[in-house]
Amino acid sequence: MLKQSNQQPLAGVRVVECSHGVAAAYCGRLLSVMGAEVILLEPRGGHRLRGEPPFLAEAPDISALFSYLTAGKQSVICDLAEDMGRAELDALLADADILIDDTPIAERHARGLDPDDLSRRFPKLIPVSVLPFGAYGRKAEWKAEEINAIHATGEGFLLPNGLSVELFPERPPLKIYGHFTAMQGGVAATLAALSALWAGQGQAVDISVQDAGLAVACFAVQRLGDGSLEHRVERSFKYGGVLECRDGFVEVLTLEERQWTAMVELMGHPAWATDKALDDALERSRRGAEINRYIRAWAREHDVEELVGRAQRLGVPMARYNAPADILCDRHEQARGLFQPVEIPAVGTRPMLVAPFHFGGSPLRLTSGPPALGEHMAAGPAVRARKVMGAAE
């Protein structure tokens, strides 16, 4: 059961992960970095995400996504379509605290993953179901990819927005790059799994990725409740937002009067900003496009670091609009240990994001890189499975 320490709060917890998609895999990843032993079940041909882009530039056949999601996990080949595979699953679940499963409902019974049957045979187990629309309801058996999930939350209706829609008004609403909604589902699954672990044995968890995404990106629904149908063309700051500088971008937002006053001081009290009519916040909103033309012309004359430093000293909410490479070399993130060197087979050591939280004042540690297919078969599960099969015969 749950054992706590500063460095490994989930030391002693065993998790079996039967994942196919990002949400369930990310849940296992977060539990693993907190110290749980996570055993990833893979079919003979390997996990589906092993072939999912993006791929590492140095090794075009190695998925960067899979490498990130499985760092620190164990890999066991377990074909649940076969009797031997289901017996091996039983042997693993007999010692497990948590099962993470995103197998479609229609396939669960045949693969030995029926929730009611699992609860009967393993009363101490916490089964965590992670599906696009949850395990019950009219859409429970529906399948979905990230583009379906993000549009199911209503967030896709609002994309692209801000500077993107101004620069590229012809672009259709697609999705945020990557697996934003799926990872929100993984976060929700992790929190629910930990809550069930804290509450005691036998709790069952049902996660809907759509629900998790909606809980995070609920602004469109909230505005609808206020009587306003928000649209991507309108979803932008009336003035401010993303500004282009000489050497990069910044983002600024001046919602409060004192912040607007500080922004005028930052810009050196230009004549246009001293117009008395702009003392009225509503008038500034009405003239947002005009104000932005001035602000953007001014910002292009400055460097990011110089501008952000002065803005923060004056109390203007402004920050660098980071590119991924900026984050990797950021001194703050280096001090917090957000990235750590991890060994990736056939590639070498690369920096990898660990976890967005600390315990005991110290960052958590990744114990290993992504596993090779079936790398941990010799650790015992297969032997236990043979024993189960022998007893059944």
SETI-525568 format. One record per atom (N, C-alpha, C): z, x, y. Coordinates in steps of 0.02 Angstrom, whole numbers, plus 50000, padded with zeros to 5 digits. Layout:
# residues N
ZXY ...
END
This chain:
# residues 393
500005004249941 500005000050000 500005004450062 500135001550120 500035005150183 500545010750192 500305016850202 500725022550217 500505025250285 500975027150327 500805029150394 501005036350408 500585039750446 500745046250473 500345046950537 500525051850578 500175052650641 499435053950632 499255058050582 498565060050574 498165055350529 498495052450479 498145048250430 498515041650421 498445036950466 498825030750463 498665026550401 498085027550370 497925023650310 497935027950247 498285033550249 498345037750189 498635033550132 498335034150073 498575030350016 498225023750006 497825021550053 497455015250047 496785016650014 496605012749965 495955013549930 495505007649947 494895009249965 494405004249985 493785005049942 493534999649914 492884999549880 492384996149926 491844999549940 491344996949986 490694995349949 490514988949948 489894986649920 489464984149978 489154988750012 488794987050074 488044987950065 487674984150105 486944984950109 486724986050181 487114983450229 486944983750299 487444987550340 487324987850405 487714991950451 488414989250462 488494982750468 489154979950485 489684981850433 489544980550370 490024982150317 490124989750312 489574993550319 489625000850314 490045003650371 489985000750431 490385003150488 491115001550479 491264995750449 491964994250432 492254999550386 491885001350334 492115006650289 492195013250324 491735014750370 491775021050408 492415021450449 492595015950483 493195016050525 493825016550482 493835013150426 494415013650381 494475020750353 493895023750337 493895030550309 494185035550358 493965035250421 494195040250469 494935039450485 495215033550470 495945032650478 496325034850416 495975037550366 496325040450309 496255036850244 495925030950243 495835027450180 495335031050136 495435030650071 494945033050023 494415027650014 493815028850038 493285023850035 492765025949984 492675021749933 492205023049879 491595018649890 491035021849905 490405018349919 490025017349854 489885011049837 489495009549777 488755009849796 488375013749758 487655014349772 487245012649709 486685009249718 486235008249660 485915014849641 485575014849585 485285021049559 484795024249609 484445020149646 483955022749693 484265024649760 484915023749767 485255025449829 485345019449875 485795020049921 485955014849969 485345013350013 485265007150031 484695005050072 484655008950138 485235010550166 485245013950231 485065021350227 485005024050167 484775030950160 484055031650186 483685026250187 482995026450211 482905023050278 483445021950313 483415018350377 483385023250436 482895022350481 482875026550541 483455025050588 483595029650634 483235035750649 483395041350599 482935046050593 483025051750548 483175058050588 483495062850556 483655069150589 483015073150602 482975075950661 482375079650680 482255085450633 482805088750611 482735094650568 482575092850496 482695086550477 482575084350408 482345077150410 481685076050417 481415069350427 481545064450370 481805066950313 481955062450257 482695060650254 483085063050302 483805061550303 483955056850362 484255051150345 484405046150396 485015048150437 484935048550503 485505049950546 485995044150544 485735038050539 486165032150535 486605032350473 486305033650415 486685033950352 487185039650355 486985045450382 487435051150386 488055049450426 487955045950481 488525044050523 488965038850489 488675033750460 489055028250431 489425030150367 489225035450334 489535037150269 489925043650270 489975046950328 490375053050331 491095051650308 491345055850263 492025055050239 492095050550179 491555047250157 491595042650100 491425046150035 491605042949979 491395045149913 490815040849890 490355043849852 489785040149826 489825039649750 489795033449725 489795032049654 489195027649638 488785029549590 488225025349569 488485019749526 488345013649547 488625007849512 488115002149517 487765000849463 487254995549462 487574989049439 487704984649486 488054978449470 487614973349434 486984974949423 486554970649383 486654971849308 487034977149291 487154979049222 487884977949203 488014976649139 488704975649115 489134981749131 488844987749120 489214993949132 489424994449205 488964992649249 489114992949320 489674988149340 489654982149313 490184977249329 490844979449300 490844982649241 491464985149213 491744990849256 491304995049281 491525000449325 491814997549389 491504992349415 491764988949474 492474986449461 492574983249404 493244980749387 493754986349385 493554991949355 494014997649351 494205000149420 493725000249466 493855002449535 494294997449572 494154991049562 494534985949599 495254985349574 495374987349512 496054987049485 496514991649524 496244996949554 496645001649592 496545001049668 496144996149689 495954995749760 496404991049799 496444992449864 496804987949910 496314983249945 495714985749960 495234981849999 494544982449967 494174976949966 493474976949947 493064974650008 492594978750030 492134976750083 491474974850050 491234968750063 490644966350027 490194962350073 489554964150077 489064960250114 488504957750070 488634957250004 488154954449957 488014947149974 487374945049977 487234937949991 487604933349943 487814927649967 488224923049927 487894921249861 487234920049863 486884917849803 486904923149747 487034929449764 487014934849715 487714937049693 488224934349723 488894937049710 489144935649640 489054929649616 489324927949549 489024932449495 488364933249497 488034937349445 488234944649449 488464946949506 488644953949514 489394955149509 489764950049488 490484950849480 490864950949545 490584947849597 490874948149663 491064941249690 491114936349646 491314929649667 492024929849695 492124927749758 492784928449789 493354924949752 493234918949727 493764915349691 493944918949626 493434921449592 493554925149529 493924931649543 493744935049597 494094941249615 494824939949631 494964934549668 495654932949686 496064931449624 495754928349574 496114926749512 496254933049472 495764937449467 495844943349424 496194949149459 496154949349525 496474954849563 496874951849620 497454949049606 497834945349657 498074949649715 498104956249706 498324960649760 497754962949805 497144961649784 496554964049820 496434959949883 496214963349936 496004960049998 495244960350001 494894954849984 494164954949989 493954953450061 493524957750088 493274957050157 492524955550153 492344949250165 491654947250164 491344948150233 490784951650237 490444952950301 489724950650295 489574944850324 488914941950319 488644940050389 487994939450397 487724937950463 488024931750495 488144926450455 488404920250483 489034917950447 489374922450413 489994920650379 489854917850309 490384916850271 490324914850201 490334907250191 490424903450243 490364896150237 490064893350300 489834887150295 489474884150350 488734883450333 488344880150375 487654878450360 487204884550354 487404890150384 486974896050383 487264901550338 487744899950297 488084905050257 487604909050213 487094905850187 486634909250142 486034912350178 486024911750244 485464914750281 485544922350283 484974925750282 484964933050291 484744934450363 484914940350388 484734942050457 484744949550467 484324951850512 484344958750536 484644958850606 484694964750635 485004965350701 484674961050754 484004960750754 483664956850805 483834949450799 483934946950737 484134939950728 484844938850752 485284943650735 485994942850751 486114942850826 485784947350862 485914947650934 485634941550970 485074938950946 484814932850976 485234926750957 485544926950898 485984921450878 486604921050922 486794926550955 487374926451000 487194923951070 486544923451085 486324921651152 486224927651197 486424933551175 486374939551217 485644941651226 485244940651175 484544942651180 484174938951235 484394932851250 484094928851303 484154932251371 484634936751377 484784940051441 484514947151444 484084949151397 483834955951395 483074956051403 482794961351435 483154966451474 483344963551542 483834966751575 484064964151639 484184969851688 484424968251747 484584973351796 483974977451816 484064983951818 483524988451839 482934988051792 483064986951727 482524986651678 482034981051693 482294975151709 481844969551721 481494970351789 481804974051835 481464975351898 480884980251889 480994985351848 480474990451837 479934988051789 480134983951740 479664981751688 479724974251678 479524970251727 479604962951723 479204959751667 478704963151642 478284960251590 478574960951520 479104964951512 479374966251446 479724959951419 479624958351355 479944952451326 480674953851308 481074948651298 481764949751276 481784951751202 481994957851187 482034960151118 482764960951097 483034966951103 483724968151085 483954974751114 484604975951114 484864982451132 484664987351077 484524993651096 484334998651047 484884999450995 484685000450933 485165001950880 485434995650848 486084995850831 486394990550792 487024988050827 486944986050889 487514984150931 487914978350900 487574972850882 487924967050856 488224968450788 487864971950745 488124973550679 488754977750684 488764982450730 489364986650737 489954982650765 489814977650807 490354973250829 490634969450769 490194967550722 490424964350661 490854969050620 490664975550618 491054980450582 491744981450613 491774981450679 492424982150714 492864976150697 492574970050701 492964964050685 493214964150613 492784966450567 492984966850497 493554971850488 493534977350523 494064982350519 494734979550543 494714976350601 495334973450629 495614968150582 495174963950555 495414958650510 495684961650445 495354966750419 495584969950358 496274973150368 496364976450425 497014979450439 497554974150447 497384968550478 497864963150487 498064960250419 497574959350375 497724956850308 498144961850269 498004968250277 498394973450244 499114973350268 499184972250333 499864971850362 500234965650338 499874960150332 500194953750313 500424953750241 500074957350198 500284957550128 499704956550081 499854955850018 499354955849965 498984949149962 498354949649939 497984943649923 497654939949980 497674942650040 497334939350096 496584940150087 496204935150107 495474935450104 495204935150175 494704939250190 494424939750257 493684937650255 493484933450302 492784931250308 492534932850378 492054937350383 491794939550447 491074937050456 490944934050514 490274932250534 490064937150589 489514940850578 489274945550628 489074941850692 488784936050684 488614932050744 489244930450785 489774928250751 490394926550786 490674932650822 490654938450788 490924944550818 490514946550880 489854946050875 489434947750932 489544942950990 489624936550974 489734931551026 490404932551061 490904934751023 491564935851052 491544941451104 491104946351094 491044951951141 490574950251198 490004947151183 489504945651233 489484938151247 490044935551272 490114928351280 489944925951350 489674930251392 489594928551463 489094922851473 488554922851434 488054917651443 488344910751428 488744910351374 489064904051356 489594902151408 489964907051433 490464905851484 490134903051547 489594906051568 489244903551628 488974896451616 488744895151555 488494888451540 489054883351548 489664885351529 490234880951539 490394879651612 490194884351654 490284883451726 489714879451758 489234877451716 488674873551741 488074877651762 488054884151742 487504888551762 487164891351700 486504890751696 486124893751642 485874900551666 486214905751643 486044912551665 485394914751631 484974918351667 484344920851641 484304928351653 483914931851612 483874939151617 483614941451685 483174937451717 482914939351782 483464939051835 483944934651826 484484933851874 485094938051857 485114940751796 485714944351774 485694951551800 485844952251862 485874958951892 486334958651952 486574964451973 486994964652032 486584962852093 486854958852137 486484956952197 486304963152238 486754968052238 486594974652266 487014979752229 486764985852227 487104990952186 486774991152118 487174991952066 486914992651998 486714999751983 486165000651946 485935007251927 485505010151983 485695016052006 485345019452061 485065026152038 484455027552058 484155033952041 484335039152094 484595044952071 484745050552115 484225056052104 484325061852137 483845067252130 483815069952059 484405070052026 484435073251960 484715068651905 484645062251914 484905057651863 485035050751892 485485047051861 485645040351882 486395039351888 486595034751931 487285032551936 487295024951934 487885022151921 487975014951926 488545013551973 488435008652018 488945006952068 489004999452072 489614997052081 489744989852088 490294988852139 490144985052191 490634984052245 490794976552250 491224974252207 491404967152205 491914965352259 492344969952276 492884968552324 492704971152393 493004968052444 492844969752513 492994977052528 493554979452503 493744986352517 493244991252485 492944989152429 492444993352396 491794993652436 491604988052466 491014987952508 491124992352570 491724991852599 491884995852658 491865003252642 492125005052583 492115012052561 491395014352548 490975009852523 490275011552510 489915013052575 490055009052626 489745010252692 489965017152719 490605018752709 490845025352730 490505030952690 490415029952624 490085034852582 489375036152607 489035031052629 488345031752652 488305034352723 488885035452756 488885038252824 488785033152879 488985026952865 488935021452914 488225020852944 487725019852901 487045019052928 487005012752971 486525012753017 486475007253065 486385000453031 485975000252979 485844993852946 486474990852916 486954995252893 487554992852860 488084990452909 488004991952974 488484989853024 488304983053054 487774979853028 487594973053049 488194968453036 488444965153088 489044960953082 488944955453030 488334953253021 488214947952972 488394950152902 488364956652889 488514959252822 489264959652809 489674957852858 490394957352845 490544951452799 490084946852793 490164940952750 489884942552681 490304942052629 490094943752561 489524939252538 489524932952557 488984928452537 488324930552568 488354932752632 487744934952665 487484941352631 487934945652610 487714951752574 487364949852509 487624944852474 487304942652412 486604939852426 486544935952480 485894933052497 485384938452515 485634943852544 485194949252566 485214955252518 485384953852456 485464959252407 484854963652398 484264960552394 483654964452384 483534969252442 483664966852503 483584971152562 484084976852561 484714975352545 485234980552542 485064985752489 484814983452433 484654988152379 484094992852398 483624990552438 483084995152459 483375000952499 483854999452543 484185004752582 484595009352537 484995006252493 485445010152450 485045014752404 484505012352377 484115016452330 483765022152366 483515020852425 483205026352464 483725031652480 484325029652497 484875034352513 485075038252451 485145034852393 485375038252332 484895043552308 484245042552319 483755047452296 483795054052333 484195054352386 484275060452425 484885064552403 485235062252350 485865065452330 485845067252256 486265072152237 486365073952167 486935069752138 486895068552074 487375064152040 488095066652048 488225072852029 488905075352029 489225075152098 488855077152148 489105077052216 489255069952239 488805065452223 488885058552245 489475055052211 489535055952146 490075052752108 490755055552131 490795062052143 491425064952166 491655062052232 491205061552280 491385058552345 491545051152339 491165047652298 491285040452289 491965039052261 492155042852211 492815041552180 493385043252227 493295048352269 493825049952317 493905044352369 493365040852384 493395035452434 493575028752402 493595028452337 493765022152304 493165017752290 492565020652287 491965016952269 491875017252193 491825011552159 491735011552086 491045014052067 490995020552057 490345023652040 490455028651985 489965029051940 490015033851885 489315036051865 489275041951834 488635044451809 488375039751755 487735038351758 487405034351706 487155039351654 487565040251602 487465045751555 486875044751508 486525050051495 486065050451438 486465053051379 486235051851317 486615054151258 486805061551262 486345065851285 486495073051289 487075074451338 487125070351390 487675071251439 488355070151405 488385065251360 489015063651328 489225069151280 488745072051245 488905077351198 489235083351231 489035084851293 489315090751327 489825088851380 490035082651382 490525080451432 491215083651418 491505086651469 492145090151459 492715085451441 492685079351467 493205074451450 493185072751375 492585071251350 492525069551280 492685075451235 492525081451258 492705087451220 493465088151216 493805086851271 494535087351271 494855082151225 494535076351219 494815071051176 494605071851103 494175076651089 493965077651019 493535071950992 493145068851036 492735063151014 492205065250964 491935071350973 491435073950927 491725079950889 491565080250824 491795085850783 491205088450741 491225094950725 490685097750683 490745095250612 490195092850585 490175090150517 489595093150479 489715094850417 489195097850375 488755092350345 488105092750359 487625088050330 487185091850282 487175089950218 486785093650169 486055094450190 485795100450180 485095102250194 484955102750269 485465101750310 485365102150383 485825107350414 486465107250393 486955111850422 487475107950462 487835111550504 488375108550543 488095105450606 488295099050618 488085095550677 488675091750707 488685090750773 489235086850803 489155079450784 489705076250768 489685069250749 490255065450782 490105059450806 490615055150835 491135053350782 491775053950799 492305052850750 492555045650754 492975044150804 493255037450812 493475036550884 493465030450909 493635029150979 494375028150990 494805031050948 495525030250957 495895036350930 496495037350956 496935042750934 497565039750903 497895043550861 498555041850835 499005047750846 499615046450870 500085051950881 499855056950933 499425054750979 499195059151032 498655064051012 498395063350951 497885068050928 497275064250901 496685067150907 496095063950878 496115064050802 495805059150771 495735059150699 495225064250677 495195065650613 494745070850587 494305068050532 493675069950533 493225068350478 493345073450423 493465070950364 493625075550308 493005078550276 492425075250285 491815077950255 491215074450286 490625077150271 490015073950294 489795068450247 489175066150254 488925060850209 488875063450138 489025059150088 489005061450018 488305061449989 488195065749943 487585065549903 487625059549856 487055056949836 487045051149792 487405052549727 487925048549712 488305049349651 488735055549647 488875058449704 489235064849707 489925064549674 490245058649675 490935058249652 490995054549585 490455054549546 490485051249481 490995054349434 491125060949443 491585064449398 492315063349417 492435059349469 493125058649493 493535053949451 493225050449403 493625046149360 493395039049350 493065035849399 492895028849391 492485027349329 491995031549313 491575030349255 491975030449190 492455035049186 492885035449127 493295029149121 493575026849177 493975020649175 493535014749155 492905014749178 492465009249161 492325009049086 492245014949056 492125015048983 492725012248946 493325013648972 493925010948941 493945003348946 493735000849004 493714993549012 493214990448964 492614993548957 492114991048912 492364991148840 492724996548821 492984997048754 493494991648739 493914990248789 494414984948780 494084978148773 493534977148811 493194970748809 492864969648740 492634975148710 492304974548644 492824973248590 
END
